[in-house]
Amino acid sequence: MPQPTRGPTTQPISHNDFRSFAASPYHPITLEEMIHQNAPPIFLHVTSFNDATLVAISWPQVLMDEIGHKELLQAWSSILAGREEDVPDVLGAQKDILDGIGLSDDAGSGLDQKRLKGMAKTKFISRNLWDRMFNPSWELRAIFLPKEAFARLRTRVQGDIAHSYPGGDAKPIVSDGDVLTAWITRAMASSMPKPRPITILTFSNARFRLPSLFDGDGIYLQNLMLGVYTFLSVEMARGPLGAIALSHRKHLDDQNSEAQTRSLLNSWRQDIESTGSPSLFYGEPQGSVMLVNNLNKAELIKAARFGPAVVKQGDKIEGRKNPPGTMVTYYIHSLGSTWTGHNCLWMLGRDHGGNYCLQANLLPRAWAAIEEDIRDMSILI
């Protein structure tokens, strides 16, 4: 498993190393196999050691997203603690809450002007297929970023922003997610032999974008993930981190409005009715894409509190950060497919010591750029 370290590090991850701990060898891989085997939609696979326990939960992506996963872990913890009254009702089990959402009066054109269609879409797909065929293999690694190292990174970003807003001008605020997105995206963009514009596709949750829809007593477990698109020119993608972080924040703020969310859902619904699936292609036809899944807000590492089930405490060292029965770390593993050929970043959030845990799937040359940044952070720390 990815390990906490004294300084910032990257650590290789092999899907093969984790497969036996994630599920049984006979676990259905596709939804069709699950239906054919009459298998339950949620699988639990527990591996016990003398000093630790690995708990793996798997489910099809259509069932729930990571916020739903968090609610499941919290409800499970409440049952273990004998607090059944704390388990909320599950809403929307029979009907998609997003089905039938209409446009608001101020929806505007949304992202339509950036949508790739026709020859532009064909060019984009062909270029990305070419990249997969002729680039080296993408490498999946974990990144452990101690809180001191992240503080240095944030200071660097804030310095860039201060330089752009001198004097007494009010300086824009960027989140930790903006900082981390800017860092990894710039490493990817700056390592390309031929510079390209970058589209950042950041997964965003409809629970937070459509608050008027989710004001009932209960929870929705279903997958409510949507997309926010950040468009970076060649110059910006390879420029200061502060400019990338600010652009990411502005695109998130603009597209996370309820009006723009309704516009996006309406476009996707029209795609599904005409072609069977939503079109996710936006940006420049000659550009590259970075996928970002920011789970910082979910705080998944703190969601499971299995203390009542602990028979024997494994780690008794002085200075232990996590309470017994809580997670030390976690890892996202795709059973049905790998992320080969995709630039991806998963922010897994802070651990109990305030350190950031990340996963990324990048080309070796991008990892070389990240390693160089990490060496600089280590010297400063």
LINUR-V254344 format. One record per residue. N is the residue number from 0. RES is the residue in three letters. OMEGA is omega in whole degrees, -180 to 180 (999 if undefined). NEAR is the number of other C-alpha atoms within 12 Angstrom. Layout:
N_RES_OMEGA_NEAR + N_RES_OMEGA_NEAR
//
This chain:
0_MET_174_25 + 1_PRO_-173_27 + 2_GLN_170_27 + 3_PRO_-180_29 + 4_THR_-178_21 + 5_ARG_179_16 + 6_GLY_178_25 + 7_PRO_-178_36 + 8_THR_165_32 + 9_THR_-176_33 + 10_GLN_-179_25 + 11_PRO_176_25 + 12_ILE_176_25 + 13_SER_177_24 + 14_HIS_-177_25 + 15_ASN_-179_17 + 16_ASP_-174_13 + 17_PHE_-171_24 + 18_ARG_-177_25 + 19_SER_179_21 + 20_PHE_-176_27 + 21_ALA_-177_30 + 22_ALA_178_28 + 23_SER_179_20 + 24_PRO_-176_13 + 25_TYR_-179_16 + 26_HIS_177_29 + 27_PRO_-176_25 + 28_ILE_-178_25 + 29_THR_177_22 + 30_LEU_178_22 + 31_GLU_178_14 + 32_GLU_180_17 + 33_MET_179_20 + 34_ILE_-179_14 + 35_HIS_-179_12 + 36_GLN_-176_15 + 37_ASN_-176_13 + 38_ALA_177_19 + 39_PRO_-177_18 + 40_PRO_179_24 + 41_ILE_179_23 + 42_PHE_175_21 + 43_LEU_-178_19 + 44_HIS_-175_21 + 45_VAL_176_18 + 46_THR_-176_19 + 47_SER_173_16 + 48_PHE_179_14 + 49_ASN_-174_13 + 50_ASP_-179_17 + 51_ALA_177_23 + 52_THR_174_27 + 53_LEU_179_26 + 54_VAL_180_28 + 55_ALA_176_29 + 56_ILE_180_30 + 57_SER_-180_34 + 58_TRP_176_36 + 59_PRO_-174_29 + 60_GLN_-180_23 + 61_VAL_-173_19 + 62_LEU_-178_26 + 63_MET_176_29 + 64_ASP_-175_30 + 65_GLU_174_40 + 66_ILE_173_31 + 67_GLY_176_31 + 68_HIS_178_33 + 69_LYS_179_29 + 70_GLU_178_30 + 71_LEU_180_31 + 72_LEU_-180_31 + 73_GLN_178_30 + 74_ALA_177_29 + 75_TRP_179_26 + 76_SER_179_26 + 77_SER_178_24 + 78_ILE_179_22 + 79_LEU_-178_22 + 80_ALA_179_21 + 81_GLY_-179_16 + 82_ARG_-177_15 + 83_GLU_-179_15 + 84_GLU_179_13 + 85_ASP_-179_17 + 86_VAL_-177_22 + 87_PRO_174_22 + 88_ASP_175_18 + 89_VAL_-179_20 + 90_LEU_174_20 + 91_GLY_-178_23 + 92_ALA_-177_16 + 93_GLN_-175_12 + 94_LYS_178_13 + 95_ASP_-178_19 + 96_ILE_-178_24 + 97_LEU_-177_29 + 98_ASP_175_16 + 99_GLY_178_15 + 100_ILE_-178_23 + 101_GLY_177_21 + 102_LEU_171_21 + 103_SER_-176_20 + 104_ASP_-176_12 + 105_ASP_-176_15 + 106_ALA_-179_24 + 107_GLY_-177_22 + 108_SER_179_21 + 109_GLY_-175_30 + 110_LEU_-172_32 + 111_ASP_-177_22 + 112_GLN_180_13 + 113_LYS_-178_21 + 114_ARG_178_28 + 115_LEU_-179_24 + 116_LYS_172_21 + 117_GLY_-177_13 + 118_MET_178_14 + 119_ALA_178_20 + 120_LYS_179_23 + 121_THR_179_17 + 122_LYS_180_21 + 123_PHE_-179_30 + 124_ILE_-179_25 + 125_SER_180_18 + 126_ARG_-179_23 + 127_ASN_174_25 + 128_LEU_177_17 + 129_TRP_179_16 + 130_ASP_-179_26 + 131_ARG_-177_21 + 132_MET_-168_15 + 133_PHE_174_13 + 134_ASN_170_21 + 135_PRO_-180_17 + 136_SER_173_21 + 137_TRP_-179_29 + 138_GLU_176_31 + 139_LEU_180_35 + 140_ARG_169_35 + 141_ALA_174_36 + 142_ILE_174_40 + 143_PHE_-175_37 + 144_LEU_179_42 + 145_PRO_-175_32 + 146_LYS_178_27 + 147_GLU_179_23 + 148_ALA_179_31 + 149_PHE_178_33 + 150_ALA_177_23 + 151_ARG_-180_25 + 152_LEU_179_36 + 153_ARG_177_29 + 154_THR_178_20 + 155_ARG_180_27 + 156_VAL_-180_34 + 157_GLN_175_30 + 158_GLY_176_20 + 159_ASP_-178_26 + 160_ILE_179_28 + 161_ALA_179_23 + 162_HIS_-180_19 + 163_SER_-179_20 + 164_TYR_-176_18 + 165_PRO_175_14 + 166_GLY_-175_10 + 167_GLY_-180_9 + 168_ASP_176_11 + 169_ALA_-176_11 + 170_LYS_179_19 + 171_PRO_180_25 + 172_ILE_174_24 + 173_VAL_-179_30 + 174_SER_174_25 + 175_ASP_179_32 + 176_GLY_177_38 + 177_ASP_-179_39 + 178_VAL_-178_36 + 179_LEU_177_45 + 180_THR_180_47 + 181_ALA_-178_45 + 182_TRP_-176_40 + 183_ILE_-180_44 + 184_THR_179_50 + 185_ARG_178_40 + 186_ALA_179_36 + 187_MET_-176_42 + 188_ALA_-175_42 + 189_SER_-179_31 + 190_SER_-179_24 + 191_MET_178_28 + 192_PRO_177_13 + 193_LYS_-176_15 + 194_PRO_178_22 + 195_ARG_168_29 + 196_PRO_-176_32 + 197_ILE_168_39 + 198_THR_175_44 + 199_ILE_175_44 + 200_LEU_-179_35 + 201_THR_178_36 + 202_PHE_-177_34 + 203_SER_-172_35 + 204_ASN_-178_36 + 205_ALA_178_34 + 206_ARG_-178_31 + 207_PHE_-177_25 + 208_ARG_-180_30 + 209_LEU_-175_28 + 210_PRO_-179_16 + 211_SER_-178_16 + 212_LEU_-171_24 + 213_PHE_-178_21 + 214_ASP_180_13 + 215_GLY_177_16 + 216_ASP_-178_13 + 217_GLY_-177_18 + 218_ILE_172_29 + 219_TYR_179_35 + 220_LEU_-170_36 + 221_GLN_178_32 + 222_ASN_-177_28 + 223_LEU_-178_34 + 224_MET_174_31 + 225_LEU_-179_32 + 226_GLY_170_34 + 227_VAL_-174_40 + 228_TYR_174_40 + 229_THR_-176_41 + 230_PHE_-178_37 + 231_LEU_174_37 + 232_SER_178_25 + 233_VAL_-177_25 + 234_GLU_-178_19 + 235_MET_-177_28 + 236_ALA_-180_40 + 237_ARG_-175_29 + 238_GLY_-178_25 + 239_PRO_180_29 + 240_LEU_-178_39 + 241_GLY_180_39 + 242_ALA_178_37 + 243_ILE_-180_41 + 244_ALA_179_41 + 245_LEU_179_37 + 246_SER_178_34 + 247_HIS_180_41 + 248_ARG_-179_31 + 249_LYS_179_24 + 250_HIS_178_29 + 251_LEU_-179_33 + 252_ASP_-178_25 + 253_ASP_-172_22 + 254_GLN_180_36 + 255_ASN_177_33 + 256_SER_-179_29 + 257_GLU_-179_31 + 258_ALA_-179_28 + 259_GLN_177_34 + 260_THR_177_41 + 261_ARG_178_33 + 262_SER_179_29 + 263_LEU_180_38 + 264_LEU_179_38 + 265_ASN_178_29 + 266_SER_180_29 + 267_TRP_180_30 + 268_ARG_178_23 + 269_GLN_177_18 + 270_ASP_-177_19 + 271_ILE_-180_15 + 272_GLU_-176_13 + 273_SER_-175_12 + 274_THR_-180_12 + 275_GLY_179_11 + 276_SER_180_14 + 277_PRO_175_21 + 278_SER_-179_27 + 279_LEU_-173_32 + 280_PHE_177_35 + 281_TYR_177_35 + 282_GLY_-179_33 + 283_GLU_-178_32 + 284_PRO_180_28 + 285_GLN_-174_29 + 286_GLY_174_33 + 287_SER_-174_42 + 288_VAL_170_38 + 289_MET_177_40 + 290_LEU_-178_34 + 291_VAL_175_38 + 292_ASN_-176_35 + 293_ASN_-179_38 + 294_LEU_-178_34 + 295_ASN_-177_30 + 296_LYS_-178_23 + 297_ALA_-178_28 + 298_GLU_-176_29 + 299_LEU_-176_35 + 300_ILE_180_37 + 301_LYS_-174_32 + 302_ALA_-178_31 + 303_ALA_176_34 + 304_ARG_-174_28 + 305_PHE_-179_29 + 306_GLY_-180_22 + 307_PRO_-179_21 + 308_ALA_-178_20 + 309_VAL_177_21 + 310_VAL_180_15 + 311_LYS_-180_17 + 312_GLN_-177_22 + 313_GLY_-176_20 + 314_ASP_-179_21 + 315_LYS_-177_14 + 316_ILE_178_12 + 317_GLU_-180_7 + 318_GLY_177_10 + 319_ARG_-175_17 + 320_LYS_-174_21 + 321_ASN_176_27 + 322_PRO_177_25 + 323_PRO_180_27 + 324_GLY_177_30 + 325_THR_-175_33 + 326_MET_168_30 + 327_VAL_178_34 + 328_THR_173_35 + 329_TYR_-171_36 + 330_TYR_178_37 + 331_ILE_-174_36 + 332_HIS_178_28 + 333_SER_-178_24 + 334_LEU_-172_29 + 335_GLY_-177_22 + 336_SER_174_14 + 337_THR_-178_21 + 338_TRP_-180_28 + 339_THR_178_24 + 340_GLY_-179_28 + 341_HIS_170_30 + 342_ASN_-174_40 + 343_CYS_173_36 + 344_LEU_172_39 + 345_TRP_172_36 + 346_MET_-176_41 + 347_LEU_178_35 + 348_GLY_180_35 + 349_ARG_174_34 + 350_ASP_-176_32 + 351_HIS_177_26 + 352_GLY_180_26 + 353_GLY_-180_24 + 354_ASN_-179_33 + 355_TYR_176_40 + 356_CYS_-178_44 + 357_LEU_166_44 + 358_GLN_177_43 + 359_ALA_176_44 + 360_ASN_-172_37 + 361_LEU_175_40 + 362_LEU_-179_35 + 363_PRO_-178_24 + 364_ARG_175_23 + 365_ALA_177_32 + 366_TRP_177_36 + 367_ALA_178_21 + 368_ALA_179_26 + 369_ILE_178_34 + 370_GLU_178_25 + 371_GLU_176_19 + 372_ASP_-179_27 + 373_ILE_177_29 + 374_ARG_178_19 + 375_ASP_178_19 + 376_MET_-178_26 + 377_SER_179_22 + 378_ILE_-179_14 + 379_LEU_179_17 + 380_ILE_999_19
//
